[in-house]
Amino acid sequence: MIAEAQTSGRGRLGRTWASPPLRNLYLSIVLRPPIGVAVAAQLTLVAGLAVDEAVREWVPQAAIKWPNDIVIDGRKVAGILAEMDADEDRVRCVILGIGVNLNATREDFPEELRDKATSLCAVTRQAIDRTAFSERLLCHVEERYTLFLTHGFAAIRPLWEAHSCLTGRRVQIDGAGQRCAGTVTGIGDDGALILCAATGGETRIVAGDVTVVDGYGRELTAEG
């Protein structure tokens, strides 16, 4: 389902998603994967890879910021939110909510997000055909979803890491009232973010907000 506008668009952790009408792509996809609940969260990363591949057809420097954001030069251009309905151990369905800023102008974003979010139009300085972008996005989602179902997340992992903007970066991660820090070395076969601490130990992160400590001119914590 594709919407022309959203009145209550939201991202992770209940944050709002700026949704000006007739500008961007607001898309929900219902998936019914024959998988267990334990691996359902990996679908967010699968979708992130597909969205980034679509965005890169217009802006090649786009990258994935774990777990669910697509950024261009540190500014958020797209995000994915997955919601699941499941029995005790099996997934009934997963709804992927995908938002991509296609033709939003700086003035379309709330003032507090204008330096943290961007759109394909703002970067390319050309209007983006929403139908053409939607078609390419759905093609990428189908391709990566099929790969995931056929070969598991282990087949997605190297493709995802090749698009990541965090590997090799020093980061801080906040979640559940705690903060950890380290250098990102990649993701695991379960989709967890892997950090190498200054002491040399390894930490696996399954959820949290990521802030790049150095290497960027701005933080990458925004919800666009």
Stockholm file with secondary structure:
# STOCKHOLM 1.0

chainA/1-224         MIAEAQTSGRGRLGRTWASPPLRNLYLSIVLRPPIGVAVAAQLTLVAGLAVDEAVREWVPQAAIKWPNDIVIDGRKVAGILAEMDADEDRVRCVILGIGVNLNATREDFPEELRDKATSLCAVTRQAIDRTAFSERLLCHVEERYTLFLTHGFAAIRPLWEAHSCLTGRRVQIDGAGQRCAGTVTGIGDDGALILCAATGGETRIVAGDVTVVDGYGRELTAEG
#=GR chainA/1-224 SS CEESCCSSCBCGGGCBCCCCTTTSEEEEEEECCSCBGGGTTHHHHHHHHHHHHHHHTTCTTCEEETTTEEEETTEEEEEEEEEEEECSSBEEEEEEEEEECSSCCGGGSCGGGTTTBCCHHHHHSSCCCHHHHHHHHHHHHHHHHHHHHHHCHHHHHHHHHHTBSCTTCEEEEEETTEEEEEEEEEECTTSCEEEECTTSCEEEESSCEEEECSSSSSCCCCCC
#=GC SS_cons         CEESCCSSCBCGGGCBCCCCTTTSEEEEEEECCSCBGGGTTHHHHHHHHHHHHHHHTTCTTCEEETTTEEEETTEEEEEEEEEEEECSSBEEEEEEEEEECSSCCGGGSCGGGTTTBCCHHHHHSSCCCHHHHHHHHHHHHHHHHHHHHHHCHHHHHHHHHHTBSCTTCEEEEEETTEEEEEEEEEECTTSCEEEECTTSCEEEESSCEEEECSSSSSCCCCCC
//
